[in-house]
């Protein structure tokens, strides 16, 4: 279930006392699947500039400027399965297509969802800034990419949130959202959400997405501060094939809240991350949710430049190029290290230069050129060939003679068996035994 933790409730109370954005302040902490509270409103131009400065610092820390010299994500659509995205946000205007709402009637009739969490996440992936020359506001990792918003969960301050999370409907909603996104052409799916339940419908939908060549990214979860040496597993992040993302701070160490278990593949910044909010404001957020969005953005850059790479190859590019690798190469909580967008594109280029194996990516991702013609073999020694043909004919004749002799022997054995020999039924046990 998607349950709001007490720490998140305290964070919401703190948030409601905040009336203006401050780049260094943590306004709300998001749960593993947890939506954000209603964001700050009335952001001034100076606030947009503060957001840009903080945003660029985060992007530089994961090598995005180097990746932009190759691609900014044009031609790729990222499915954001979340609480919905506010299309009117200046930082996202013109970049969002809204899909269906699979959350049903959890909220009262006539209620308008705030779309807080989904808007924030979408801006980290494909925000393109705002203002004159788009010189302020949030720039996402893949600013030229498009977003397909599919609403599958509720923000935690929506009236229907407790009801929605008290039943299994959300599991069907997430599975339906995944399938919808795949059928509508996304190259990457981001799910900054999670549950302790390994729901079969979601697992099947994830498998369906990956089999269709879609890269699936999800947040690892925010239960890392719980006692114990490891955290419980969160789904869909822990399903096979999903790129599970943990969060690190500015020191490149695991954030205290970030889950630490063997599902984590890679990590990204997740402390005081700045993103857009409905109404034109901005948020600074703690959580594995923004970390997942950063990695999904890098995956979008890779698929934009190298669309033939399979999900497994995209994962390999991300893992093999990670920076700040832990001792031993892997550690639960940070995975194989911190994502590096520029290095990941270089690794992807190397993989793209190799001939892809069959079945690794959708057929539509490969060219449809003519197949090679029939192979022609030129024989130079005709006498040797004729001799080989005669030898093969003689061998075939000998085989037929031997087969006929064997048939005669078997026929005689069968006649003798009919006269009383062979197997008979054991009356004591009712089974067949050899006489």
C-alpha positions in Angstrom: 0.0 0.0 0.0 1.0 3.6 -0.4 1.0 4.8 3.2 2.2 8.3 4.2 4.8 8.1 6.9 4.7 10.4 10.0 7.8 12.2 8.8 6.1 13.1 5.6 3.1 14.5 7.6 5.5 16.7 9.5 7.1 17.8 6.3 3.7 18.8 4.9 3.0 20.9 8.0 6.4 22.6 7.6 5.6 23.2 3.9 2.3 25.0 4.7 4.2 27.5 6.7 6.4 28.3 3.8 5.1 31.1 1.5 8.1 31.7 -0.8 10.7 29.6 -2.5 14.2 29.4 -1.1 16.7 27.4 -3.1 18.5 26.1 0.0 15.4 25.2 1.9 13.8 21.7 1.9 10.1 22.5 1.5 8.7 18.9 1.5 10.1 15.4 1.6 8.5 13.0 -0.9 7.8 9.4 0.0 8.7 6.4 -2.1 5.5 6.7 -3.9 4.4 9.8 -2.0 3.1 12.9 -3.7 4.2 16.3 -2.7 2.0 18.9 -0.9 0.5 21.9 -2.6 3.5 23.9 -3.9 4.5 27.5 -3.3 2.6 30.1 -5.4 3.4 33.5 -6.9 7.1 32.9 -7.8 8.8 36.1 -8.8 11.3 36.4 -11.7 14.2 36.4 -9.2 12.8 33.2 -7.8 13.0 31.7 -11.3 16.6 32.8 -11.6 17.3 31.2 -8.2 15.7 28.0 -9.5 17.8 28.1 -12.6 21.1 28.5 -10.7 20.3 25.6 -8.3 19.1 23.5 -11.3 22.2 24.1 -13.3 24.3 23.1 -10.4 22.5 19.8 -10.1 22.8 19.1 -13.8 26.5 19.9 -13.8 27.0 17.4 -11.0 25.8 14.6 -13.2 27.5 15.6 -16.4 24.5 16.8 -18.3 26.2 19.8 -20.0 28.6 17.4 -21.7 25.7 15.3 -22.9 23.9 18.3 -24.4 26.7 18.6 -26.9 25.4 15.4 -28.4 21.6 15.5 -27.8 18.9 17.2 -25.8 16.4 14.4 -26.1 14.5 15.5 -29.3 12.3 12.8 -30.7 11.8 10.9 -27.4 8.7 10.7 -25.3 9.0 9.9 -21.6 6.0 8.4 -19.9 5.6 10.0 -16.4 3.3 7.7 -14.4 2.5 9.9 -11.4 -0.2 12.2 -10.0 -0.6 14.1 -13.3 1.2 17.1 -14.8 0.0 20.7 -15.0 0.4 21.5 -18.7 0.0 25.2 -17.9 3.3 25.5 -16.0 5.6 27.8 -18.1 8.6 25.5 -17.6 6.7 22.7 -19.4 4.3 24.5 -21.8 4.0 22.8 -25.1 5.9 19.7 -24.0 3.2 17.7 -22.3 0.5 15.3 -23.6 -2.0 14.2 -21.0 -3.2 10.6 -21.0 -6.1 9.1 -19.1 -6.6 9.2 -15.3 -6.6 5.6 -14.0 -7.2 6.6 -10.4 -11.0 6.3 -10.7 -13.4 8.2 -8.4 -11.2 8.3 -5.3 -11.6 12.1 -5.0 -15.1 13.7 -4.5 -16.9 14.8 -7.7 -15.8 18.1 -9.0 -12.5 18.1 -7.2 -9.5 19.3 -9.2 -6.3 17.5 -8.4 -3.2 19.7 -7.9 -0.8 17.5 -9.9 2.0 18.6 -7.6 4.3 15.6 -7.6 3.9 14.8 -11.3 4.6 18.3 -12.3 7.7 18.5 -10.3 9.0 15.2 -11.7 8.2 16.1 -15.3 10.1 19.4 -15.0 13.3 17.5 -13.9 13.0 15.3 -17.0 12.0 17.7 -19.7 11.6 21.2 -18.3 12.7 23.9 -20.8 12.8 27.0 -18.6 10.7 30.1 -18.8 10.9 33.9 -19.2 12.7 35.8 -22.0 15.0 33.5 -23.9 13.9 30.8 -21.3 16.7 32.1 -19.2 15.1 31.3 -15.9 13.2 28.5 -14.3 13.9 24.8 -14.5 15.8 23.0 -17.2 15.3 19.2 -17.3 17.9 16.7 -18.2 16.3 16.2 -21.6 14.7 19.6 -22.4 13.8 18.7 -26.0 12.0 15.5 -25.0 8.2 15.3 -24.6 6.2 14.0 -21.7 3.2 11.7 -21.7 1.5 12.2 -18.4 -0.6 9.3 -17.1 -2.2 9.7 -13.7 -1.9 6.5 -11.6 -1.5 7.8 -8.0 -2.8 10.7 -5.9 -1.0 13.6 -4.2 -1.1 12.9 -0.5 -3.1 16.1 0.3 -5.9 15.0 -2.0 -9.1 14.1 -0.1 -9.2 10.7 -1.8 -5.6 9.8 -0.9 -6.4 7.7 2.3 -9.2 5.8 0.5 -7.2 5.2 -2.6 -4.3 3.7 -0.7 -6.5 1.5 1.5 -7.3 -0.8 -1.4 -5.6 -2.6 -4.3 -7.0 -0.4 -7.0 -3.8 1.5 -7.4 -2.0 -1.6 -8.5 -4.4 -2.1 -11.4 -4.0 1.6 -12.1 -0.2 1.5 -12.4 -0.4 -1.6 -14.6 -2.9 0.0 -16.9 -0.8 3.2 -17.0 2.3 1.2 -18.1 0.5 -0.5 -20.9 -1.1 2.7 -22.1 2.2 4.5 -22.2 3.8 1.6 -24.1 1.0 1.5 -26.7 1.4 5.3 -27.2 5.0 5.2 -28.1 7.1 6.1 -25.1 10.8 5.2 -25.1 11.2 5.6 -21.4 8.9 5.2 -18.4 9.6 6.9 -15.1 7.7 5.8 -11.9 8.7 7.9 -8.9 6.4 5.8 -6.8 6.5 2.5 -5.0 4.9 -0.1 -2.7 5.9 -3.0 -0.5 3.5 -5.1 -2.5 4.9 -7.0 -5.5 1.7 -6.9 -7.4 1.4 -9.4 -10.3 -0.4 -7.0 -12.6 2.4 -4.4 -12.3 5.1 -7.0 -12.7 3.4 -8.3 -15.9 3.0 -4.8 -17.2 6.7 -4.0 -16.5 7.7 -7.2 -18.4 5.4 -6.1 -21.3 7.1 -2.7 -21.4 10.6 -4.1 -21.4 9.7 -6.7 -24.1 8.6 -3.8 -26.3 11.9 -2.0 -25.9 10.9 0.5 -23.3 13.4 1.6 -20.6 11.7 1.4 -17.2 13.1 3.6 -14.3 11.7 3.8 -10.8 12.6 5.3 -7.4 14.1 2.8 -4.9 12.1 4.2 -1.9 12.6 6.4 1.1 12.7 3.9 4.0 16.5 3.9 4.3 16.5 5.5 7.8 14.6 2.6 9.2 16.6 0.4 11.7 18.4 -2.6 10.2 21.2 -3.2 7.8 19.0 -3.1 4.7 15.6 -1.7 3.7 12.6 -3.6 2.6 12.2 -3.9 -1.2 9.9 -1.5 -3.0 8.0 -2.2 -6.2 8.1 -1.7 -9.1 11.7 -0.6 -8.6 12.7 -4.2 -7.4 11.2 -6.0 -10.4 13.6 -7.6 -12.8 14.6 -5.3 -15.6 13.7 -2.1 -13.8 16.4 0.5 -13.2 16.0 1.2 -9.5 17.5 4.5 -8.4 18.7 5.6 -5.0 19.4 9.1 -3.8 22.6 10.8 -2.8 23.5 14.2 -1.3 25.9 16.8 -2.4 28.7 14.7 -0.9 27.9 11.9 -3.3 27.0 9.6 -0.3 23.7 7.8 0.1 21.1 10.1 1.5 19.9 8.9 5.0 16.4 8.3 3.7 17.3 6.4 0.6 16.6 2.7 0.6 19.6 0.4 0.9 18.9 -3.0 -0.6 20.2 -5.1 -3.5 17.6 -3.8 -6.0 19.4 -0.4 -6.3 21.2 -0.2 -9.7 22.4 3.4 -9.7 22.0 6.7 -7.8 21.4 10.4 -8.5 21.0 13.6 -6.5 18.0 13.6 -4.2 18.6 16.2 -1.6 17.1 19.7 -1.9 16.4 19.2 -5.6 14.7 22.1 -7.3 11.8 21.6 -9.7 8.6 23.3 -11.0 5.3 23.4 -9.2 1.8 24.0 -10.5 1.0 27.7 -10.7 4.5 28.8 -11.7 6.2 28.3 -8.4 9.1 26.0 -7.5 9.9 23.3 -4.9 13.0 22.0 -3.3 12.5 18.4 -2.5 14.2 15.4 -0.7 13.6 11.9 -2.0 14.4 9.1 -4.4 11.6 10.5 -6.6 13.8 13.3 -8.1 16.8 10.9 -8.3 14.7 8.6 -10.5 13.6 11.5 -12.7 17.3 12.5 -13.3 18.1 8.9 -14.4 15.0 8.7 -16.6 16.2 12.0 -18.3 19.6 10.5 -19.0 17.9 7.4 -20.4 15.9 9.7 -22.7 19.1 11.3 -24.0 20.5 7.9 -24.8 17.4 6.7 -26.6 17.3 10.0 -28.5 20.8 9.6 -29.9 20.8 5.8 -30.1 17.2 4.6 -30.5 18.2 1.0 -31.5 19.7 0.2 -28.1 17.7 -2.2 -26.0 16.6 -1.5 -22.4 19.4 -3.9 -21.3 22.0 -1.9 -23.3 20.8 1.4 -21.9 21.1 0.0 -18.4 24.6 -1.2 -19.3 25.6 2.2 -20.6 24.4 3.8 -17.3 26.1 1.3 -15.1 29.4 1.0 -16.9 29.8 4.8 -16.9 28.8 5.7 -13.4 31.0 7.9 -11.3 31.8 7.8 -7.6 31.7 4.0 -7.7 31.7 2.4 -4.3 34.5 0.2 -3.0 34.2 -3.2 -4.5 32.2 -1.9 -7.5 28.7 -2.2 -5.9 27.0 -1.3 -2.7 23.3 -1.5 -1.7 21.9 1.9 -1.5 24.0 3.5 -4.2 24.3 0.6 -6.6 27.1 0.9 -9.1 27.6 4.6 -8.5 26.2 7.9 -9.5 24.8 8.6 -12.9 27.0 10.6 -15.4 25.1 11.7 -18.4 28.0 12.6 -20.6 29.9 9.4 -19.9 26.7 7.4 -20.3 26.3 8.7 -23.9 29.9 7.8 -24.7 29.3 4.3 -23.4 26.1 4.1 -25.4 28.0 5.1 -28.5 30.3 2.1 -28.0 27.4 -0.3 -27.6 25.6 1.2 -30.6 28.7 0.5 -32.7 28.3 -3.2 -31.9 25.8 -5.2 -33.9 22.7 -5.7 -31.7 21.6 -9.2 -30.9 18.2 -10.5 -32.1 15.2 -9.7 -29.8 16.9 -7.1 -27.8 14.9 -4.1 -29.2 11.6 -3.7 -31.0 11.7 -4.6 -34.7 10.6 -1.1 -35.5 13.9 0.2 -34.2 15.9 -1.6 -36.9 16.2 -0.7 -40.6 14.1 -2.5 -43.2 16.8 -2.8 -45.9 16.8 -5.7 -48.4 17.9 -9.1 -47.2 21.0 -10.6 -48.7 20.5 -12.7 -51.9 21.1 -16.4 -52.1 24.6 -17.6 -51.5 26.4 -18.9 -54.6 29.2 -21.4 -54.3 31.7 -21.8 -57.1 33.1 -25.3 -57.5 36.4 -25.6 -59.3 37.0 -29.4 -59.1 34.1 -31.0 -61.0 35.7 -34.5 -61.0 36.0 -34.5 -57.2 32.4 -33.4 -57.0 31.1 -36.1 -59.3 33.0 -38.7 -57.2 31.5 -37.4 -54.0 28.0 -37.7 -55.6 28.6 -41.4 -56.6 29.8 -42.2 -53.1 26.8 -40.6 -51.5 24.5 -42.5 -53.7 26.1 -45.8 -52.8 25.9 -45.0 -49.1 22.2 -44.3 -49.4 21.6 -47.6 -51.2 23.4 -49.5 -48.5 21.4 -47.8 -45.8 18.1 -48.8 -47.4 19.3 -52.5 -47.6 20.2 -52.5 -43.9 16.9 -50.9 -43.0 15.0 -53.7 -44.9 17.0 -56.4 -43.1 16.2 -54.9 -39.7 12.5 -54.8 -40.6 12.5 -58.6 -41.3 14.2 -59.4 -38.0 11.7 -57.3 -36.0 8.8 -59.0 -37.8 10.1 -62.5 -36.7 10.5 -61.3 -33.1 6.9 -60.1 -33.1 5.5 -63.4 -34.3 7.4 -65.3 -31.6 6.1 -63.0 -28.9 2.5 -63.8 -30.0 3.2 -67.5 -29.2 3.6 -67.0 -25.5 6.9 -65.2 -25.0 7.5 -61.6 -24.0 5.9 -59.6 -21.2 2.9 -60.7 -19.1 0.8 -59.0 -16.4 1.8 -59.7 -12.7 -1.4 -60.6 -11.0 0.0 -59.7 -7.6 0.9 -56.2 -8.3 -1.1 -55.3 -11.5 2.1 -54.0 -13.1 4.1 -55.1 -16.1 7.3 -57.0 -15.4 9.8 -58.7 -17.6 9.5 -62.6 -17.8 
